[in-house]
Amino acid sequence: MESREIDPGRLWAGGALVALVAALVAVAGLLVARGLFGVAVLAPKGRGIWGNANTLTYALVAAAAALAAMGLMHLLLVAAPAPEQFFGWIMALVTLIAAVLPLTLTVDTAAKWATALINIAIGAVIAFLVSTVAGNAYRPRTPPPPPPDDTLQYPESPYYRE
């Protein structure tokens, strides 16, 4: 039997922070692609480095993906025999899909690759941080009370001594 149990409050507090970091990685990736390299990722060329509402949408989707990953990790921690291994494989495959998907679109080649790289960064950050949070969201399991003592107790007597 395990000597520790998952602390859901601590797990989901960490999940909220992972969502914030994932959203910031999305915004930072878009700013780097647009501002440093002049690649129109999720925005028309003339919209500047902040683009349009797609920037906010991309950040919110990254945050939602982080919360979904935390939900998956919580489920795996409760129900799966090797939660960290299953989570790692699932995240690797989802990140691969997220990286390949933009490469199939009919947009500028630079925008395809920039989006794929941003998706890889988001997926890697989510996978790493969710795994780290899950590994630190345990609390010591409280031991069960001792079983009742069923032995007979004899009162002090001059006739019985140990």
C-alpha positions, 0 to 999 in steps of 0.5 A: 500500500502506498504511503502517500496520497494525491492532494487534489487542491495542490494538484489543481492549483499547480494545474492553473499555474501550468495553464497560465504558463502555457498561455504565456508560451503561446503568446511569446511564441507568436511574438517571436515569430511575428516580431523577430522573424516577420512570419504572419502566424495566425494573423494577416501581415498588416496586423503587427506583432500582436495580430488580432483576436487569434492571439488571445484564442491561441493563448486560451486554447493553450491554457485549456490544453494544459487544464485538460492535460492536468485532468488526464494526469489526475485520472491516471494518478487515480486509476492507472497502474503506471500513470507517469509513463502513460501520461508521457506517451499520450503527451508525446503523441498529442504534441506530435499531432499538434506539430504535424497538423499545421504542416498540412495547411495551405498557408505560407511555409514559414507560417506552417513551421512557426506554428508547428514549433510553437505547438511543440514548445507548448506541448513540451512545457505542458508535459514537463510542468504537469508531470512535475506538479503531479510528482509534488502534489502528494501528501503523507497518507494518514495511517489507519487507527490501530486495531482494538486490543482484544487481549484480556486484562486482569486487574492487579492481584497478589496471585497473578504477577508477570 
